[in-house]
C-alpha cells in the first residue's frame, strides 16, 4: 500500500536521492515525553528515539556524509526545541487541511 499523506510521499521521493539523508519525525519521542500523550506505540517510540529535542536538532545540523537532510516534522513537535534552531538551514513547509 502507498503512503496515506502527501508529506510521507514527499519524504519517500527525497529518500530516492543518493545525496540526501531522510528522517521521519525525529522529534516525535521528545514530543510524546513532553506532552504525555498516550499512543498505542508510545513505548516503542520512546525506546527507539532520542527524547532530547535540542540534541536531535544538533545532530540534524551536524556535518554529514550526504549533502542534504530531509527531516519530515510535524509543526506541533516544535514545542520540544529552542526556536533558534530553525534560523539556519532551508525549510520547506507543506501546508494542508489538518482534518
N, CA and C atoms as an extended XYZ file, in Angstrom:
297
Properties=species:S:1:pos:R:3:atomname:S:1:resname:S:1:resid:I:1 pbc="F F F"
N         0.837       -1.184        0.000 N   UNK     1
C         0.000        0.000        0.000 CA  UNK     1
C         0.878        1.241        0.000 C   UNK     1
N         0.324        2.317       -0.472 N   UNK     2
C         1.060        3.566       -0.554 CA  UNK     2
C         0.908        4.400        0.698 C   UNK     2
N         1.643        5.503        0.769 N   UNK     3
C         1.546        6.397        1.918 CA  UNK     3
C         0.157        7.018        2.024 C   UNK     3
N        -0.244        7.358        3.248 N   UNK     4
C        -1.560        7.940        3.477 CA  UNK     4
C        -1.573        9.449        3.318 C   UNK     4
N        -0.423       10.079        3.244 N   UNK     5
C        -0.433       11.535        3.161 CA  UNK     5
C         0.671       12.047        2.234 C   UNK     5
N         0.492       13.293        1.817 N   UNK     6
C         1.440       13.911        0.879 CA  UNK     6
C         2.835       14.060        1.479 C   UNK     6
N         2.914       14.381        2.766 N   UNK     7
C         4.235       14.592        3.364 CA  UNK     7
C         5.056       13.309        3.367 C   UNK     7
N         4.413       12.186        3.588 N   UNK     8
C         5.129       10.907        3.559 CA  UNK     8
C         5.554       10.574        2.137 C   UNK     8
N         4.701       10.842        1.173 N   UNK     9
C         5.064       10.628       -0.234 CA  UNK     9
C         6.267       11.479       -0.615 C   UNK     9
N         6.257       12.734       -0.187 N   UNK    10
C         7.376       13.626       -0.478 CA  UNK    10
C         8.654       13.122        0.184 C   UNK    10
N         8.546       12.647        1.415 N   UNK    11
C         9.706       12.097        2.118 CA  UNK    11
C        10.269       10.897        1.361 C   UNK    11
N         9.399       10.006        0.909 N   UNK    12
C         9.853        8.835        0.151 CA  UNK    12
C        10.531        9.249       -1.150 C   UNK    12
N        10.050       10.308       -1.780 N   UNK    13
C        10.683       10.795       -3.009 CA  UNK    13
C        12.108       11.279       -2.720 C   UNK    13
N        12.283       12.049       -1.654 N   UNK    14
C        13.623       12.513       -1.285 CA  UNK    14
C        14.527       11.355       -0.888 C   UNK    14
N        13.965       10.308       -0.333 N   UNK    15
C        14.760        9.136        0.072 CA  UNK    15
C        15.401        8.442       -1.127 C   UNK    15
N        14.884        8.678       -2.318 N   UNK    16
C        15.443        8.065       -3.522 CA  UNK    16
C        16.720        8.759       -3.989 C   UNK    16
N        16.976        9.922       -3.465 N   UNK    17
C        18.172       10.676       -3.853 CA  UNK    17
C        19.392       10.132       -3.120 C   UNK    17
N        20.457        9.915       -3.838 N   UNK    18
C        21.690        9.387       -3.244 CA  UNK    18
C        22.397       10.414       -2.355 C   UNK    18
N        22.080       11.699       -2.542 N   UNK    19
C        22.765       12.754       -1.794 CA  UNK    19
C        21.963       13.272       -0.594 C   UNK    19
N        20.923       12.530       -0.196 N   UNK    20
C        20.014       13.024        0.846 CA  UNK    20
C        19.772       11.993        1.943 C   UNK    20
N        19.969       12.414        3.201 N   UNK    21
C        19.547       11.621        4.358 CA  UNK    21
C        18.108       12.012        4.677 C   UNK    21
N        17.278       11.050        5.008 N   UNK    22
C        15.874       11.307        5.300 CA  UNK    22
C        15.558       10.862        6.724 C   UNK    22
N        14.877       11.735        7.463 N   UNK    23
C        14.477       11.448        8.838 CA  UNK    23
C        12.965       11.635        8.956 C   UNK    23
N        12.293       10.650        9.490 N   UNK    24
C        10.837       10.684        9.614 CA  UNK    24
C        10.445       11.045       11.046 C   UNK    24
N        10.000       12.276       11.233 N   UNK    25
C         9.527       12.780       12.521 CA  UNK    25
C        10.520       12.527       13.668 C   UNK    25
N        11.744       13.031       13.527 N   UNK    26
C        12.770       12.757       14.541 CA  UNK    26
C        12.487       13.365       15.913 C   UNK    26
N        11.544       14.292       16.015 N   UNK    27
C        11.209       14.904       17.306 CA  UNK    27
C        10.035       14.223       18.007 C   UNK    27
N         9.554       13.131       17.452 N   UNK    28
C         8.335       12.513       17.979 CA  UNK    28
C         8.486       12.046       19.427 C   UNK    28
N         9.578       11.400       19.767 N   UNK    29
C         9.761       10.910       21.142 CA  UNK    29
C         9.815       12.078       22.127 C   UNK    29
N        10.512       13.134       21.767 N   UNK    30
C        10.581       14.307       22.643 CA  UNK    30
C         9.189       14.893       22.850 C   UNK    30
N         8.394       14.920       21.803 N   UNK    31
C         7.026       15.433       21.889 CA  UNK    31
C         6.167       14.557       22.800 C   UNK    31
N         6.239       13.252       22.613 N   UNK    32
C         5.445       12.344       23.450 CA  UNK    32
C         5.827       12.476       24.920 C   UNK    32
N         7.109       12.577       25.184 N   UNK    33
C         7.565       12.688       26.569 CA  UNK    33
C         7.118       14.011       27.192 C   UNK    33
N         7.246       15.078       26.435 N   UNK    34
C         6.890       16.404       26.969 CA  UNK    34
C         5.392       16.558       27.197 C   UNK    34
N         4.579       16.049       26.284 N   UNK    35
C         3.129       16.247       26.378 CA  UNK    35
C         2.425       15.163       27.178 C   UNK    35
N         3.046       13.994       27.276 N   UNK    36
C         2.397       12.879       27.957 CA  UNK    36
C         1.319       12.204       27.131 C   UNK    36
N         1.210       12.578       25.862 N   UNK    37
C         0.189       11.960       25.005 CA  UNK    37
C         0.355       10.451       24.980 C   UNK    37
N        -0.751        9.771       25.040 N   UNK    38
C        -0.740        8.311       25.003 CA  UNK    38
C        -1.051        7.845       23.585 C   UNK    38
N        -0.229        6.990       23.079 N   UNK    39
C        -0.430        6.380       21.766 CA  UNK    39
C        -0.194        4.887       21.926 C   UNK    39
N        -0.816        4.048       21.097 N   UNK    40
C        -0.612        2.604       21.230 CA  UNK    40
C         0.856        2.199       21.089 C   UNK    40
N         1.619        2.957       20.327 N   UNK    41
C         3.023        2.645       20.044 CA  UNK    41
C         3.967        3.554       20.836 C   UNK    41
N         3.467        4.256       21.836 N   UNK    42
C         4.247        5.231       22.603 CA  UNK    42
C         5.551        4.646       23.143 C   UNK    42
N         5.471        3.516       23.819 N   UNK    43
C         6.667        2.958       24.447 CA  UNK    43
C         7.711        2.572       23.407 C   UNK    43
N         7.266        2.051       22.284 N   UNK    44
C         8.204        1.691       21.213 CA  UNK    44
C         8.941        2.937       20.712 C   UNK    44
N         8.214        4.029       20.524 N   UNK    45
C         8.843        5.278       20.081 CA  UNK    45
C         9.840        5.768       21.128 C   UNK    45
N         9.429        5.773       22.398 N   UNK    46
C        10.315        6.244       23.465 CA  UNK    46
C        11.549        5.365       23.617 C   UNK    46
N        11.404        4.076       23.341 N   UNK    47
C        12.536        3.148       23.461 CA  UNK    47
C        13.536        3.266       22.315 C   UNK    47
N        13.102        3.785       21.171 N   UNK    48
C        13.957        3.751       19.981 CA  UNK    48
C        14.415        5.122       19.480 C   UNK    48
N        13.875        6.204       20.048 N   UNK    49
C        14.225        7.541       19.566 CA  UNK    49
C        14.732        8.410       20.715 C   UNK    49
N        15.530        9.417       20.375 N   UNK    50
C        16.041       10.354       21.374 CA  UNK    50
C        14.908       11.187       21.952 C   UNK    50
N        14.977       11.450       23.261 N   UNK    51
C        13.971       12.255       23.955 CA  UNK    51
C        14.357       13.727       24.029 C   UNK    51
N        15.569       14.056       23.647 N   UNK    52
C        16.096       15.417       23.761 CA  UNK    52
C        15.978       16.123       22.409 C   UNK    52
N        14.950       16.964       22.281 N   UNK    53
C        14.699       17.636       21.009 CA  UNK    53
C        15.848       18.506       20.543 C   UNK    53
N        16.472       19.234       21.476 N   UNK    54
C        17.594       20.091       21.084 CA  UNK    54
C        18.772       19.258       20.582 C   UNK    54
N        19.020       18.118       21.209 N   UNK    55
C        20.090       17.227       20.748 CA  UNK    55
C        19.768       16.675       19.357 C   UNK    55
N        18.518       16.308       19.136 N   UNK    56
C        18.104       15.820       17.812 CA  UNK    56
C        18.396       16.884       16.758 C   UNK    56
N        18.049       18.130       17.046 N   UNK    57
C        18.274       19.195       16.075 CA  UNK    57
C        19.763       19.462       15.865 C   UNK    57
N        20.571       19.337       16.917 N   UNK    58
C        22.027       19.488       16.739 CA  UNK    58
C        22.562       18.389       15.827 C   UNK    58
N        22.071       17.178       16.004 N   UNK    59
C        22.513       16.066       15.154 CA  UNK    59
C        22.086       16.275       13.707 C   UNK    59
N        20.891       16.793       13.500 N   UNK    60
C        20.425       17.066       12.137 CA  UNK    60
C        21.318       18.113       11.481 C   UNK    60
N        21.728       19.120       12.244 N   UNK    61
C        22.534       20.222       11.706 CA  UNK    61
C        24.021       19.906       11.599 C   UNK    61
N        24.464       18.838       12.214 N   UNK    62
C        25.885       18.478       12.203 CA  UNK    62
C        26.325       18.053       10.798 C   UNK    62
N        27.618       18.197       10.505 N   UNK    63
C        28.128       17.739        9.206 CA  UNK    63
C        27.809       16.254        8.980 C   UNK    63
N        27.480       15.936        7.750 N   UNK    64
C        27.108       14.566        7.378 CA  UNK    64
C        27.826       14.171        6.099 C   UNK    64
N        27.820       12.887        5.829 N   UNK    65
C        28.423       12.378        4.594 CA  UNK    65
C        27.612       12.818        3.375 C   UNK    65
N        26.309       12.927        3.539 N   UNK    66
C        25.456       13.332        2.420 CA  UNK    66
C        25.226       14.842        2.468 C   UNK    66
N        25.028       15.423        1.303 N   UNK    67
C        24.929       16.877        1.191 CA  UNK    67
C        23.655       17.444        1.818 C   UNK    67
N        22.545       16.724        1.714 N   UNK    68
C        21.256       17.243        2.160 CA  UNK    68
C        20.634       16.362        3.240 C   UNK    68
N        19.809       16.999        4.055 N   UNK    69
C        18.999       16.285        5.045 CA  UNK    69
C        17.552       16.705        4.822 C   UNK    69
N        16.685       15.733        4.655 N   UNK    70
C        15.249       15.994        4.591 CA  UNK    70
C        14.654       15.411        5.864 C   UNK    70
N        14.225       16.293        6.765 N   UNK    71
C        13.622       15.853        8.024 CA  UNK    71
C        12.141       16.206        7.982 C   UNK    71
N        11.307       15.187        7.997 N   UNK    72
C         9.860       15.420        7.998 CA  UNK    72
C         9.416       15.616        9.444 C   UNK    72
N         8.955       16.829        9.741 N   UNK    73
C         8.483       17.172       11.079 CA  UNK    73
C         6.983       17.449       11.033 C   UNK    73
N         6.369       17.436       12.179 N   UNK    74
C         5.005       17.923       12.346 CA  UNK    74
C         5.126       19.209       13.157 C   UNK    74
N         4.448       20.262       12.721 N   UNK    75
C         4.636       21.590       13.312 CA  UNK    75
C         4.473       21.598       14.829 C   UNK    75
N         3.528       20.850       15.352 N   UNK    76
C         3.305       20.889       16.805 CA  UNK    76
C         4.474       20.305       17.597 C   UNK    76
N         5.362       19.566       16.947 N   UNK    77
C         6.519       18.996       17.639 CA  UNK    77
C         7.563       20.055       17.985 C   UNK    77
N         7.455       21.259       17.409 N   UNK    78
C         8.465       22.293       17.649 CA  UNK    78
C         8.484       22.772       19.092 C   UNK    78
N         7.483       22.417       19.891 N   UNK    79
C         7.495       22.795       21.311 CA  UNK    79
C         8.649       22.132       22.051 C   UNK    79
N         9.284       21.160       21.430 N   UNK    80
C        10.356       20.385       22.073 CA  UNK    80
C        11.735       20.982       21.869 C   UNK    80
N        11.832       22.076       21.116 N   UNK    81
C        13.148       22.626       20.796 CA  UNK    81
C        13.152       24.143       20.938 C   UNK    81
N        14.345       24.683       21.075 N   UNK    82
C        14.543       26.123       21.082 CA  UNK    82
C        14.299       26.625       19.658 C   UNK    82
N        13.470       27.628       19.493 N   UNK    83
C        13.125       28.125       18.158 CA  UNK    83
C        14.320       28.641       17.368 C   UNK    83
N        15.418       28.984       18.028 N   UNK    84
C        16.598       29.474       17.316 CA  UNK    84
C        17.163       28.436       16.348 C   UNK    84
N        16.917       27.156       16.592 N   UNK    85
C        17.466       26.131       15.701 CA  UNK    85
C        16.889       26.232       14.296 C   UNK    85
N        15.745       26.882       14.156 N   UNK    86
C        15.123       26.989       12.840 CA  UNK    86
C        15.636       28.181       12.041 C   UNK    86
N        16.549       28.950       12.614 N   UNK    87
C        17.097       30.109       11.913 CA  UNK    87
C        18.130       29.722       10.866 C   UNK    87
N        18.686       28.532       10.972 N   UNK    88
C        19.679       28.099        9.986 CA  UNK    88
C        19.046       27.070        9.058 C   UNK    88
N        19.708       26.837        7.965 N   UNK    89
C        19.210       25.867        7.000 CA  UNK    89
C        18.121       26.450        6.122 C   UNK    89
N        17.615       25.614        5.263 N   UNK    90
C        16.497       25.992        4.396 CA  UNK    90
C        15.332       25.096        4.748 C   UNK    90
N        14.156       25.671        4.742 N   UNK    91
C        12.983       24.943        5.192 CA  UNK    91
C        11.916       24.921        4.108 C   UNK    91
N        11.275       23.797        3.988 N   UNK    92
C        10.160       23.605        3.065 CA  UNK    92
C         8.939       23.331        3.922 C   UNK    92
N         7.897       24.118        3.751 N   UNK    93
C         6.679       23.913        4.521 CA  UNK    93
C         5.595       23.363        3.607 C   UNK    93
N         5.067       22.234        3.968 N   UNK    94
C         3.945       21.638        3.251 CA  UNK    94
C         2.726       21.852        4.136 C   UNK    94
N         1.823       22.693        3.692 N   UNK    95
C         0.653       23.044        4.491 CA  UNK    95
C        -0.563       22.349        3.901 C   UNK    95
N        -1.343       21.739        4.781 N   UNK    96
C        -2.531       21.029        4.320 CA  UNK    96
C        -3.662       21.242        5.307 C   UNK    96
N        -4.860       20.913        4.901 N   UNK    97
C        -6.018       20.924        5.785 CA  UNK    97
C        -5.776       19.883        6.871 C   UNK    97
N        -5.815       20.279        8.138 N   UNK    98
C        -5.447       19.332        9.197 CA  UNK    98
C        -6.481       18.257        9.493 C   UNK    98
N        -7.654       18.331        8.930 N   UNK    99
C        -8.683       17.334        9.260 CA  UNK    99
C        -9.127       16.545        8.072 C   UNK    99
